[in-house]
């Protein structure tokens, strides 16, 4: 399938990020695009517990204190890029709120129903 064939196709972006202090994500560690919200949810559930903090977090004066890892799913679709030659993923404005997950005692805990990303 060429990248032009993707234009208009719905997809779900799953990200693992790091936040400091409150619930603001300050850095994306890894992300992926998936055909379904379920595939994105499974990826987060498998990847989030194994994701280490980036080195810059550990080199802060207090190390990982106050830092947290966050998984997120967002609906979107592929569109033609600004230069017209590349296909890029763009979040849907009317898809509702992101669905987020955090680690609690080493287990993924969803803050909202992960099926709400659909």
N, C-alpha and C positions, 0 to 999 in steps of 0.2 A: 504494500500500500504506500503510495507516495504521500508526501506531506500535504499536497493539495487535496488529496482524498479525505484528509482529516478535518478540513475546514467545515465548521458547523456541527461537528460531532461533540456530543456531551461527554464530559470526563470529570473525574473527581481528583482533586489534588490533596494528597496526604502529606503533612509535614511533621517533622520532629524539630522542635526548637527549644531554646533555653531562655528562661526569664530570670530576672533578678528583682528581688523585693516583692512588689505587688504582682499583679497578673499580666504585666506587659512582656511580650516576647521581644527579646533584644537581638536574637541571632537565630537563623535557620541552620540546623546542622545537616539535615538530609531531607529530601522530598521525593515524591514519585507521583506519577499520573496513572489513574486506574479507570477502567471502563465502568465499574459499578461502585456504589458507596460501600457495599459489603466487602469487595476486594480491598478498598482503602482501609476499612475498619480492621480487617484481618492483618494487613501489613502493619498498622500501628500497634495492634495487640502483640505482634511478634517482635517488632523492631524497638519499640519504646523501652521495654525492660533491659535490652542489651546495649542501649546507646549510652556511651560515656559522655561526661561533660567535656567540652573542648578544652584544650590546654590553657587558653586565656582565662577561663573561669578558675582553674586551679592556681593560677599565678596571681590572682587578686589578693589583697592583703589578708582577707579572711577566707580564702579558698572558696569552697562551694557553699559556705554558709549563706543562706538567703537566696540561693539559686535553685531553680527547679527545671525539670524537663516537661515539655508540653507536646502532646500530639493534637493535630487538628485536621479536620476534613472540610473541604470547601468544594461546592459544585461550580462548574464552569464549562467552557467549550473552547474548541480550537478556532482561531481566527487567523486571517492573513496578517503577518507582521507589518510594522510601519514601513519597511522597505519594499513590501510587496513580494518578496522572494522567500521569506521564512514563515513557517506556521508557528504560532505561539499559543499558549494556553492563557485564557482570560477568565477571571472569576465572574460569575453571574451576579449582577446587581440585585436581582429579584429572587435569588435562591434562598433567602433567609439568612439566619445567623450561622456562623461556623459551628461545627460540633467539635468540642474539645475533650481531651482526656489527660489525666495526670497520673503519676505513679504514687501510690499510697502503699507503704510497706512492701515495695517491689512488685505490686500488682497494678494493672491498668484499671483506673476508675474513670468512667465516662461522666462528664459533668452534665450532659444532656443525652437523650436517646440517640445513639449513632445513626439510626435510621432516619432521623430528622434531616439529614443532609440530602435526602432524596428530593 
